């Protein structure tokens, strides 16, 4: 009874609407992988920054750092809010990690056919073709891509669950 009373408060309804809007946006972005979404632009800038910042640690690490940074930066924000006990904010940002993982899974899935347009144009190294070729994992591209996609989808599902759960929390 108390939970229902708390939920009916304006702040709780607003938070629930935020969770539903984020769920709709990020799930749509995840399921429409051939479309460009605003969050893809943000991820691209962070991805390219990862290459630039970690270039000095060698070619392999610099290339891996693009996708790694793309997932790491949202994780930093999630952890920031989590350790401040702002669990609702943390749960909302968990959508970003999930979408970044889905985005990376698409890039991984393209490692064999290399049909995605790359920022540098023709002659640009395809990150995941390079990484999977150098580690001998190129034959496992579909499986790796699927596992990363599932991880991203699970993050977004957790974000929905925790977002709803923390919508009535006062933090």
N, CA, C and O of each residue as an XYZ file, in Angstrom:
684
protein
N       0.818     -1.189      0.000
C       0.000      0.000      0.000
C       0.868      1.262      0.000
O       0.596      2.232     -0.708
N       1.912      1.211      0.813
C       2.829      2.358      0.884
C       3.546      2.556     -0.448
O       3.758      3.690     -0.878
N       3.920      1.453     -1.101
C       4.586      1.539     -2.395
C       3.687      2.213     -3.425
O       4.152      3.041     -4.208
N       2.404      1.863     -3.430
C       1.450      2.474     -4.363
C       1.310      3.962     -4.066
O       1.274      4.779     -4.986
N       1.233      4.311     -2.803
C       1.127      5.719     -2.410
C       2.366      6.493     -2.862
O       2.257      7.601     -3.386
N       3.547      5.898     -2.654
C       4.784      6.549     -3.076
C       4.862      6.693     -4.592
O       5.319      7.716     -5.103
N       4.414      5.665     -5.305
C       4.475      5.691     -6.762
C       3.612      6.804     -7.344
O       3.953      7.403     -8.364
N       2.515      7.064     -6.697
C       1.593      8.066     -7.216
C       2.081      9.491     -7.010
O       1.436     10.436     -7.463
N       3.200      9.658     -6.338
C       3.768     10.988     -6.190
C       4.302     11.450     -7.542
O       4.754     10.636     -8.347
N       4.251     12.728     -7.784
C       4.633     13.287     -9.080
C       6.056     12.919     -9.475
O       6.304     12.550    -10.623
N       6.982     13.013     -8.545
C       8.375     12.699     -8.851
C       8.513     11.249     -9.310
O       9.267     10.958    -10.238
N       7.801     10.359     -8.673
C       7.879      8.945     -9.031
C       7.312      8.696    -10.426
O       7.869      7.913    -11.195
N       6.225      9.349    -10.746
C       5.632      9.203    -12.086
C       6.587      9.756    -13.138
O       6.757      9.157    -14.200
N       7.207     10.887    -12.850
C       8.169     11.477    -13.783
C       9.341     10.532    -14.019
O       9.792     10.357    -15.151
N       9.823      9.932    -12.952
C      10.940      8.993    -13.090
C      10.524      7.765    -13.897
O      11.297      7.263    -14.713
N       9.323      7.292    -13.673
C       8.843      6.131    -14.426
C       8.747      6.475    -15.916
O       9.098      5.656    -16.765
N       8.281      7.660    -16.228
C       8.211      8.102    -17.627
C       9.612      8.165    -18.230
O       9.813      7.778    -19.381
N      10.581      8.654    -17.452
C      11.965      8.709    -17.925
C      12.470      7.301    -18.239
O      13.088      7.084    -19.281
N      12.216      6.356    -17.355
C      12.647      4.967    -17.588
C      12.020      4.432    -18.871
O      12.709      3.825    -19.690
N      10.738      4.650    -19.049
C      10.053      4.133    -20.234
C      10.558      4.790    -21.515
O      10.706      4.120    -22.538
N      10.822      6.092    -21.469
C      11.350      6.790    -22.645
C      12.757      6.298    -22.986
O      13.071      6.057    -24.152
N      13.593      6.151    -21.968
C      14.941      5.637    -22.204
C      14.884      4.205    -22.725
O      15.622      3.845    -23.642
N      14.019      3.397    -22.149
C      13.872      2.014    -22.605
C      13.463      1.990    -24.071
O      14.036      1.245    -24.865
N      12.490      2.791    -24.425
C      12.036      2.852    -25.821
C      13.168      3.294    -26.745
O      13.420      2.656    -27.767
N      13.853      4.385    -26.390
C      14.898      4.924    -27.252
C      16.051      3.935    -27.429
O      16.460      3.644    -28.553
N      16.565      3.427    -26.325
C      17.740      2.572    -26.405
C      17.426      1.200    -26.979
O      18.254      0.639    -27.696
N      16.269      0.649    -26.691
C      15.898     -0.633    -27.298
C      15.670     -0.457    -28.798
O      16.032     -1.329    -29.588
N      15.078      0.660    -29.188
C      14.902      0.949    -30.614
C      16.253      1.054    -31.299
O      16.456      0.489    -32.373
N      17.176      1.777    -30.679
C      18.522      1.921    -31.252
C      19.205      0.561    -31.373
O      19.891      0.294    -32.360
N      19.019     -0.290    -30.379
C      19.654     -1.613    -30.397
C      19.069     -2.513    -31.475
O      19.792     -3.298    -32.089
N      17.783     -2.406    -31.707
C      17.120     -3.297    -32.661
C      17.131     -2.760    -34.087
O      16.890     -3.511    -35.032
N      17.405     -1.476    -34.251
C      17.514     -0.877    -35.589
C      18.985     -0.555    -35.853
O      19.377      0.610    -35.910
N      19.766     -1.576    -36.009
C      21.209     -1.411    -36.117
C      21.659     -0.764    -37.419
O      22.788     -0.280    -37.502
N      20.816     -0.745    -38.425
C      21.185     -0.137    -39.699
C      20.829      1.344    -39.770
O      21.078      1.998    -40.782
N      20.248      1.871    -38.698
C      19.891      3.288    -38.642
C      20.873      4.022    -37.736
O      21.443      3.441    -36.812
N      21.061      5.312    -38.018
C      21.956      6.137    -37.202
C      21.117      6.872    -36.166
O      20.097      7.478    -36.497
N      21.551      6.817    -34.910
C      20.841      7.460    -33.809
C      21.765      8.479    -33.149
O      22.986      8.376    -33.265
N      21.201      9.438    -32.472
C      21.989     10.476    -31.811
C      23.078      9.874    -30.925
O      24.210     10.356    -30.935
N      22.760      8.842    -30.169
C      23.736      8.225    -29.270
C      24.904      7.635    -30.049
O      26.000      7.518    -29.502
N      24.701      7.262    -31.308
C      25.785      6.740    -32.131
C      26.840      7.810    -32.387
O      28.031      7.506    -32.458
N      26.408      9.057    -32.526
C      27.357     10.165    -32.718
C      28.210     10.358    -31.475
O      29.418     10.574    -31.569
N      27.577     10.279    -30.313
C      28.309     10.406    -29.047
C      29.301      9.258    -28.921
O      30.463      9.472    -28.574
N      28.845      8.042    -29.201
C      29.724      6.879    -29.113
C      30.898      6.979    -30.087
O      32.018      6.592    -29.754
N      30.642      7.492    -31.275
C      31.704      7.608    -32.276
C      32.807      8.546    -31.801
O      33.990      8.242    -31.957
N      32.429      9.679    -31.223
C      33.424     10.631    -30.726
C      34.266      9.979    -29.625
O      35.490     10.109    -29.614
N      33.610      9.287    -28.712
C      34.325      8.623    -27.613
C      35.206      7.499    -28.157
O      36.339      7.321    -27.708
N      34.685      6.740    -29.126
C      35.448      5.655    -29.757
C      36.746      6.196    -30.363
O      37.828      5.664    -30.117
N      36.619      7.248    -31.150
C      37.795      7.827    -31.808
C      38.754      8.444    -30.791
O      39.970      8.404    -30.981
N      38.216      9.014    -29.716
C      39.073      9.553    -28.653
C      39.896      8.442    -28.019
O      41.059      8.644    -27.669
N      39.294      7.271    -27.872
C      40.025      6.128    -27.325
C      41.230      5.775    -28.173
O      42.304      5.495    -27.640
N      41.067      5.785    -29.492
C      42.208      5.522    -30.381
C      43.294      6.573    -30.166
O      44.473      6.244    -30.037
N      42.885      7.828    -30.129
C      43.830      8.940    -30.033
C      44.577      8.929    -28.702
O      45.797      9.086    -28.673
N      43.861      8.747    -27.618
C      44.466      8.801    -26.283
C      45.425      7.636    -26.056
O      46.478      7.814    -25.444
N      45.076      6.452    -26.541
C      45.871      5.262    -26.259
C      46.787      4.835    -27.407
O      47.372      3.752    -27.365
N      46.913      5.674    -28.421
C      47.764      5.398    -29.568
C      49.208      5.135    -29.147
O      49.905      4.334    -29.772
N      49.649      5.799    -28.106
C      51.046      5.716    -27.672
C      51.399      4.377    -27.017
O      52.573      4.113    -26.756
N      50.419      3.546    -26.753
C      50.662      2.250    -26.116
C      50.821      1.123    -27.141
O      50.800     -0.053    -26.778
N      50.977      1.472    -28.384
C      51.177      0.476    -29.436
C      49.942      0.314    -30.308
O      48.832      0.671    -29.915
N      50.157     -0.229    -31.492
C      49.094     -0.338    -32.485
C      47.915     -1.184    -32.008
O      46.764     -0.756    -32.095
N      48.203     -2.383    -31.505
C      47.122     -3.275    -31.093
C      46.284     -2.631    -29.985
O      45.057     -2.599    -30.074
N      46.940     -2.122    -28.952
C      46.215     -1.526    -27.832
C      45.478     -0.261    -28.269
O      44.357     -0.011    -27.827
N      46.101      0.531    -29.131
C      45.456      1.747    -29.629
C      44.192      1.445    -30.424
O      43.206      2.178    -30.338
N      44.223      0.374    -31.188
C      43.038     -0.013    -31.963
C      41.964     -0.572    -31.041
O      40.788     -0.239    -31.184
N      42.362     -1.418    -30.098
C      41.393     -1.994    -29.152
C      40.771     -0.924    -28.261
O      39.629     -1.060    -27.822
N      41.514      0.125    -28.000
C      41.038      1.171    -27.091
C      39.823      1.925    -27.633
O      39.079      2.515    -26.849
N      39.602      1.924    -28.939
C      38.426      2.605    -29.492
C      37.145      2.025    -28.924
O      36.360      2.739    -28.301
N      36.932      0.750    -29.133
C      35.721      0.101    -28.618
C      35.744      0.021    -27.096
O      34.712      0.166    -26.440
N      36.930     -0.212    -26.544
C      37.035     -0.287    -25.087
C      36.640      1.017    -24.415
O      35.908      1.011    -23.426
N      37.116      2.122    -24.940
C      36.796      3.443    -24.391
C      35.310      3.752    -24.554
O      34.698      4.383    -23.693
N      34.744      3.303    -25.662
C      33.323      3.515    -25.947
C      32.441      2.874    -24.882
O      31.355      3.380    -24.598
N      32.882      1.788    -24.298
C      32.128      1.117    -23.232
C      32.587      1.611    -21.857
O      31.786      1.689    -20.925
N      33.865      1.941    -21.734
C      34.428      2.355    -20.451
C      33.866      3.695    -19.969
O      33.548      3.833    -18.788
N      33.740      4.670    -20.846
C      33.264      6.002    -20.436
C      31.855      5.936    -19.846
O      31.640      6.511    -18.779
N      30.881      5.268    -20.476
C      29.577      5.147    -19.811
C      29.677      4.421    -18.467
O      28.959      4.756    -17.525
N      30.564      3.432    -18.378
C      30.749      2.708    -17.120
C      31.232      3.652    -16.020
O      30.801      3.538    -14.873
N      32.114      4.571    -16.359
C      32.597      5.548    -15.378
C      31.425      6.356    -14.821
O      31.343      6.579    -13.613
N      30.530      6.791    -15.689
C      29.367      7.564    -15.235
C      28.433      6.718    -14.363
O      27.935      7.189    -13.341
N      28.203      5.482    -14.768
C      27.359      4.589    -13.975
C      27.952      4.411    -12.581
O      27.243      4.516    -11.579
N      29.250      4.142    -12.523
C      29.898      3.939    -11.223
C      29.928      5.211    -10.384
O      29.785      5.154     -9.162
N      30.113      6.353    -11.032
C      30.098      7.631    -10.316
C      28.782      7.792     -9.556
O      28.784      8.061     -8.355
N      27.676      7.630    -10.248
C      26.376      7.799     -9.600
C      26.089      6.667     -8.608
O      25.472      6.892     -7.567
N      26.533      5.464     -8.932
C      26.313      4.338     -8.029
C      26.990      4.573     -6.678
O      26.378      4.379     -5.628
N      28.260      4.995     -6.713
C      28.994      5.200     -5.461
C      28.537      6.450     -4.710
O      28.867      6.619     -3.536
N      27.803      7.304     -5.357
C      27.174      8.442     -4.674
C      25.779      8.055     -4.164
O      25.042      8.892     -3.643
N      25.436      6.786     -4.323
C      24.127      6.237     -3.911
C      22.972      6.899     -4.660
O      21.861      6.990     -4.138
N      23.235      7.354     -5.869
C      22.196      7.895     -6.743
C      21.842      6.786     -7.734
O      22.205      6.831     -8.909
N      21.130      5.806     -7.223
C      20.888      4.572     -7.953
C      19.985      4.755     -9.161
O      20.154      4.062    -10.164
N      19.037      5.666     -9.089
C      18.178      5.903    -10.243
C      19.008      6.433    -11.419
O      18.888      5.945    -12.543
N      19.838      7.425    -11.149
C      20.696      7.982    -12.208
C      21.629      6.915    -12.764
O      21.836      6.827    -13.974
N      22.186      6.112    -11.879
C      23.070      5.031    -12.303
C      22.334      4.041    -13.214
O      22.877      3.592    -14.223
N      21.102      3.711    -12.846
C      20.338      2.753    -13.660
C      20.009      3.331    -15.033
O      20.010      2.602    -16.025
N      19.733      4.611    -15.100
C      19.430      5.234    -16.393
C      20.666      5.210    -17.294
O      20.558      4.943    -18.491
N      21.835      5.487    -16.720
C      23.060      5.479    -17.518
C      23.484      4.079    -17.928
O      24.284      3.920    -18.850
N      22.964      3.073    -17.262
C      23.241      1.687    -17.650
C      22.718      1.402    -19.063
O      23.254      0.539    -19.758
N      21.678      2.119    -19.490
C      21.188      1.982    -20.872
C      22.317      2.290    -21.862
O      22.452      1.628    -22.891
N      23.122      3.303    -21.535
C      24.194      3.740    -22.428
C      25.244      2.641    -22.586
O      25.729      2.397    -23.691
N      25.595      1.978    -21.482
C      26.548      0.869    -21.580
C      25.978     -0.218    -22.494
O      26.678     -0.731    -23.367
N      24.715     -0.562    -22.291
C      24.087     -1.594    -23.113
C      24.092     -1.242    -24.581
O      24.408     -2.079    -25.426
N      23.746     -0.011    -24.887
C      23.706      0.407    -26.288
C      25.108      0.438    -26.875
O      25.294      0.093    -28.042
N      26.092      0.845    -26.091
C      27.477      0.852    -26.573
C      27.939     -0.564    -26.895
O      28.609     -0.790    -27.903
N      27.581     -1.512    -26.041
C      27.934     -2.908    -26.314
C      27.253     -3.415    -27.581
O      27.873     -4.115    -28.381
N      25.992     -3.070    -27.766
C      25.284     -3.467    -28.991
C      25.961     -2.840    -30.200
O      26.144     -3.497    -31.225
N      26.334     -1.572    -30.084
C      27.010     -0.860    -31.160
C      28.335     -1.545    -31.511
O      28.656     -1.729    -32.685
N      29.091     -1.916    -30.488
C      30.357     -2.614    -30.705
C      30.110     -3.987    -31.335
O      30.899     -4.432    -32.169
N      29.025     -4.660    -30.947
C      28.728     -5.980    -31.519
C      28.486     -5.887    -33.028
O      28.839     -6.801    -33.774
N      27.896     -4.802    -33.467
C      27.677     -4.600    -34.910
C      29.022     -4.449    -35.616
O      29.239     -5.018    -36.686
N      29.915     -3.684    -35.011
C      31.253     -3.483    -35.582
C      32.019     -4.808    -35.612
O      32.689     -5.117    -36.597
N      31.920     -5.580    -34.544
C      32.574     -6.892    -34.513
C      31.998     -7.788    -35.610
O      32.747     -8.455    -36.324
N      30.681     -7.803    -35.743
C      30.022     -8.637    -36.738
C      30.421     -8.312    -38.164
O      30.270     -9.143    -39.060
N      30.928     -7.116    -38.377
C      31.356     -6.676    -39.705
C      32.813     -7.021    -39.996
O      33.317     -6.714    -41.077
N      33.491     -7.655    -39.045
C      34.936     -7.892    -39.164
C      35.325     -8.726    -40.378
O      36.410     -8.534    -40.927
N      34.472     -9.641    -40.807
C      34.819    -10.501    -41.944
C      34.466     -9.821    -43.267
O      35.294     -9.764    -44.176
N      33.251     -9.309    -43.376
C      32.802     -8.728    -44.653
C      33.256     -7.282    -44.837
O      33.372     -6.814    -45.969
N      33.509     -6.580    -43.757
C      34.003     -5.193    -43.753
C      33.215     -4.283    -44.701
O      33.777     -3.687    -45.620
N      31.914     -4.188    -44.461
C      31.054     -3.360    -45.303
C      30.621     -2.055    -44.636
O      30.080     -1.174    -45.303
N      30.850     -1.922    -43.340
C      30.466     -0.686    -42.667
C      31.322      0.475    -43.164
O      32.519      0.304    -43.395
N      30.730      1.639    -43.330
C      31.553      2.800    -43.696
C      32.406      3.198    -42.490
O      31.898      3.320    -41.375
N      33.693      3.399    -42.721
C      34.598      3.778    -41.646
C      34.909      5.265    -41.739
O      34.875      5.853    -42.819
N      35.209      5.854    -40.611
C      35.420      7.301    -40.537
C      36.549      7.771    -41.444
O      36.454      8.845    -42.039
N      37.606      6.991    -41.559
C      38.750      7.382    -42.381
C      38.595      7.079    -43.856
O      39.453      7.452    -44.656
N      37.511      6.406    -44.235
C      37.285      6.065    -45.642
C      38.075      4.835    -46.059
O      38.503      4.041    -45.222
N      38.261      4.692    -47.366
C      38.996      3.539    -47.908
C      40.434      3.549    -47.391
O      41.054      4.603    -47.250
N      40.939      2.369    -47.119
C      42.307      2.262    -46.635
C      42.422      2.343    -45.120
O      43.505      2.146    -44.568
N      41.321      2.628    -44.450
C      41.317      2.699    -42.997
C      41.297      1.282    -42.434
O      40.635      0.396    -42.975
N      42.022      1.085    -41.356
C      42.034     -0.232    -40.706
C      40.685     -0.479    -40.051
O      40.177      0.365    -39.313
N      40.116     -1.636    -40.325
C      38.879     -2.058    -39.655
C      39.309     -2.626    -38.303
O      39.957     -3.671    -38.242
N      38.946     -1.936    -37.221
C      39.420     -2.306    -35.888
C      39.262     -3.782    -35.592
O      40.216     -4.449    -35.192
N      38.063     -4.290    -35.788
C      37.781     -5.653    -35.359
C      38.325     -6.707    -36.309
O      38.608     -7.825    -35.879
N      38.477     -6.388    -37.570
C      39.159     -7.318    -38.470
C      40.609     -7.444    -38.026
O      41.151     -8.548    -37.959
N      41.227     -6.327    -37.728
C      42.611     -6.313    -37.266
C      42.761     -7.088    -35.954
O      43.624     -7.958    -35.838
N      41.910     -6.766    -34.957
C      42.020     -7.381    -33.640
C      41.767     -8.884    -33.678
O      42.520     -9.663    -33.094
N      40.703     -9.288    -34.369
C      40.365    -10.710    -34.418
C      41.345    -11.501    -35.285
O      41.624    -12.666    -35.000
N      41.862    -10.881    -36.328
C      42.874    -11.545    -37.167
C      44.159    -11.766    -36.374
O      44.750    -12.845    -36.422
N      44.585    -10.739    -35.644
C      45.844    -10.836    -34.890
C      45.756    -11.773    -33.684
O      46.783    -12.215    -33.170
N      44.567    -12.072    -33.241
C      44.419    -12.991    -32.105
C      43.974    -14.383    -32.552
O      43.821    -15.282    -31.726
N      43.766    -14.562    -33.866
C      43.335    -15.854    -34.385
C      41.866    -16.141    -34.134
O      41.433    -17.288    -34.246
N      41.105    -15.131    -33.801
C      39.690    -15.320    -33.466
C      38.730    -14.941    -34.588
O      37.516    -14.989    -34.393
N      39.239    -14.570    -35.745
C      38.372    -14.156    -36.845
C      37.314    -15.202    -37.206
O      36.187    -14.822    -37.524
N      37.627    -16.505    -37.170
C      36.577    -17.496    -37.473
C      35.417    -17.479    -36.467
O      34.327    -17.965    -36.771
N      35.644    -16.931    -35.294
C      34.613    -16.896    -34.255
C      33.855    -15.565    -34.216
O      33.150    -15.278    -33.249
N      34.001    -14.766    -35.256
C      33.377    -13.445    -35.314
C      31.875    -13.481    -35.009
O      31.421    -12.703    -34.170
N      31.087    -14.347    -35.650
C      29.642    -14.332    -35.353
C      29.329    -14.622    -33.885
O      28.439    -14.001    -33.303
N      30.054    -15.555    -33.296
C      29.814    -15.906    -31.894
C      30.201    -14.750    -30.968
O      29.460    -14.417    -30.043
N      31.348    -14.148    -31.215
C      31.797    -13.031    -30.383
C      30.819    -11.870    -30.499
O      30.453    -11.258    -29.496
N      30.402    -11.571    -31.711
C      29.435    -10.497    -31.938
C      28.127    -10.780    -31.199
O      27.565     -9.888    -30.564
N      27.650    -12.006    -31.280
C      26.405    -12.390    -30.608
C      26.534    -12.261    -29.094
O      25.626    -11.750    -28.439
N      27.648    -12.717    -28.532
C      27.849    -12.631    -27.082
C      27.889    -11.181    -26.598
O      27.346    -10.862    -25.540
N      28.526    -10.312    -27.366
C      28.574     -8.890    -26.991
C      27.190     -8.268    -27.133
O      26.790     -7.454    -26.300
N      26.448     -8.646    -28.190
C      25.081     -8.144    -28.357
C      24.213     -8.568    -27.176
O      23.483     -7.749    -26.619
N      24.287     -9.830    -26.794
C      23.488    -10.334    -25.668
C      23.864     -9.594    -24.383
O      22.993     -9.257    -23.581
N      25.147     -9.345    -24.192
C      25.589     -8.590    -23.003
C      24.977     -7.194    -22.994
O      24.513     -6.719    -21.957
N      24.978     -6.546    -24.145
C      24.385     -5.214    -24.238
C      22.897     -5.235    -23.978
O      22.371     -4.378    -23.268
N      22.219     -6.212    -24.549
C      20.775     -6.322    -24.360
C      20.450     -6.607    -22.897
O      19.466     -6.097    -22.361
N      21.289     -7.432    -22.250
C      21.084     -7.721    -20.828
C      21.307     -6.474    -19.971
O      20.593     -6.265    -18.991
N      22.284     -5.651    -20.329
C      22.504     -4.385    -19.610
C      21.278     -3.488    -19.716
O      20.847     -2.888    -18.731
N      20.727     -3.403    -20.912
C      19.541     -2.557    -21.082
C      18.341     -3.137    -20.343
O      17.528     -2.387    -19.804
N      18.224     -4.434    -20.312
C      17.138     -5.071    -19.554
C      17.305     -4.803    -18.061
O      16.331     -4.526    -17.361
N      18.540     -4.888    -17.579
C      18.810     -4.573    -16.174
C      18.504     -3.107    -15.884
O      18.002     -2.770    -14.812
N      18.810     -2.239    -16.847
C      18.520     -0.810    -16.670
C      17.019     -0.578    -16.523
O      16.596      0.250    -15.715
N      16.219     -1.298    -17.293
C      14.758     -1.177    -17.169
C      14.322     -1.646    -15.785
O      13.578     -0.950    -15.094
N      14.785     -2.816    -15.388
C      14.404     -3.374    -14.095
C      14.807     -2.440    -12.947
O      13.979     -2.084    -12.108
N      16.091     -2.046    -12.920
C      16.561     -1.195    -11.828
C      15.973      0.205    -11.906
O      15.705      0.826    -10.877
N      15.772      0.701    -13.110
C      15.145      2.017    -13.259
C      13.758      2.036    -12.656
O      13.398      2.976    -11.948
N      12.975      1.001    -12.932
C      11.621      0.906    -12.354
C      11.711      0.738    -10.840
O      10.953      1.354    -10.091
N      12.644     -0.102    -10.400
C      12.802     -0.348     -8.982
C      13.200      0.925     -8.224
O      12.692      1.188     -7.134
N      14.102      1.701     -8.803
C      14.572      2.901     -8.126
C      13.764      4.145     -8.445
O      14.080      5.225     -7.946
N      12.726      4.020     -9.265
C      11.889      5.179     -9.590
C      11.203      5.729     -8.351
O      10.918      6.924     -8.278
N      10.940      4.883     -7.393
C      10.279      5.348     -6.160
C      11.274      5.594     -5.047
O      10.885      5.992     -3.949
N      12.571      5.362     -5.312
C      13.599      5.627     -4.323
C      13.839      7.134     -4.277
O      13.743      7.806     -5.304
N      14.140      7.653     -3.135
C      14.319      9.100     -3.012
C      15.665      9.590     -3.493
O      15.902     10.798     -3.518
N      16.551      8.694     -3.875
C      17.875      9.116     -4.373
C      17.942      8.980     -5.868
O      18.972      9.285     -6.470
